[in-house]
Amino acid sequence: MLSFAFKFQNNELISLEDAYYLKDVVPYLDEKICQKAIYAFIIEHYNLEIISGDEYSQVHVLSEQEASLTGLPTGTPAMCIEEVDYLKNEQPFNYSKTLYLKPKLTFYYHVRNHLH
């Protein structure tokens, strides 16, 4: 299952997300749901516990398709975060790739080591 989400702030495009969900875990999403808080819908309607995720960050340049979707030139740099999210039973159920398009963004990560 695939969804595209465009995030706007003050009518300015901030990010473009391409997300995939396992259909046996998340059987239904529509465009209206994807324009809002997808995880809030998933938790409420499918009673899932999302416990963790792995994120990979990299600088990315927009492809022709991404440029067409965003209205930006091909080759424009963007921050890319790819994420895999896991349920309580540690089953991966979601993969997403989000491109952040604003030139001045700050990312904050709080990391905790649960092994000690």
C-alpha positions in Angstrom: 0.0 0.0 0.0 1.4 3.4 -1.0 0.7 6.9 0.1 2.1 10.3 -0.9 1.8 13.1 1.6 2.6 16.7 1.0 3.3 18.8 4.1 2.7 22.6 3.9 3.3 25.5 6.2 1.9 28.9 5.3 1.2 27.5 1.8 4.9 26.6 1.3 5.7 23.0 0.6 7.9 21.6 3.4 8.2 17.9 2.6 7.1 15.1 0.3 6.6 11.7 1.8 6.4 8.4 -0.1 5.2 5.6 2.3 4.4 1.9 2.1 2.4 -0.1 4.6 1.8 -3.9 4.8 -1.7 -4.4 3.7 -2.3 -7.3 6.1 -1.5 -4.9 9.0 -3.0 -1.7 7.5 -5.7 -2.8 5.1 -7.1 0.6 4.2 -5.9 4.2 3.7 -7.3 6.8 1.4 -6.2 10.2 0.3 -8.2 12.0 3.0 -6.5 9.9 5.8 -3.1 10.5 4.2 -3.6 14.3 4.3 -3.9 14.1 8.1 -2.1 12.1 10.9 -1.8 8.7 9.4 -0.4 7.1 12.5 -3.2 8.5 14.7 -5.7 6.8 12.3 -3.7 3.5 12.3 -3.5 3.4 16.1 -7.1 4.2 16.6 -8.7 2.1 13.8 -6.3 -0.9 13.8 -5.4 -1.0 17.5 -1.6 -1.2 16.7 1.2 -0.5 19.1 4.1 1.1 17.2 7.2 0.8 19.4 10.3 1.7 17.4 11.7 2.8 14.1 15.0 2.9 12.3 15.9 6.2 10.5 18.5 6.8 7.9 19.4 10.4 7.0 21.2 11.6 3.8 21.4 14.5 1.5 19.4 13.7 -1.7 19.0 15.5 -5.0 15.5 15.6 -6.6 14.8 13.2 -9.4 12.7 14.3 -12.4 9.6 12.8 -10.9 10.2 14.4 -7.5 10.9 17.8 -9.2 7.7 17.5 -11.1 5.7 16.7 -7.9 7.2 19.6 -6.0 7.6 22.2 -8.7 11.4 22.5 -7.9 14.2 22.0 -10.4 15.7 18.6 -11.0 18.8 18.2 -8.9 17.6 20.5 -6.1 19.2 19.3 -2.8 16.9 18.0 -0.1 17.3 16.3 3.2 16.1 12.7 2.9 15.0 10.5 5.9 14.2 6.9 5.2 12.4 5.1 8.0 11.3 1.6 8.9 8.8 1.4 11.8 8.1 -1.7 13.9 5.1 -3.0 15.9 5.2 -4.3 19.5 6.0 -7.8 18.2 9.0 -6.2 16.3 7.4 -6.8 12.9 8.2 -4.1 10.4 5.0 -2.7 8.9 6.0 0.6 7.3 8.7 2.0 5.1 8.8 5.7 4.2 11.0 8.1 2.4 10.5 11.8 3.3 12.2 14.6 1.4 12.5 17.9 3.4 12.6 20.8 1.0 13.0 23.9 3.0 16.6 25.3 2.9 16.6 26.2 6.7 15.5 23.2 8.7 16.7 21.9 12.0 16.5 18.2 13.0 16.6 17.2 16.6 17.2 13.6 17.8 17.1 12.4 21.4 18.8 9.0 21.7 18.6 6.7 24.7 20.5 3.5 25.2 18.2 0.9 26.6 20.9 -1.7 27.1 22.3 -0.3 30.3 
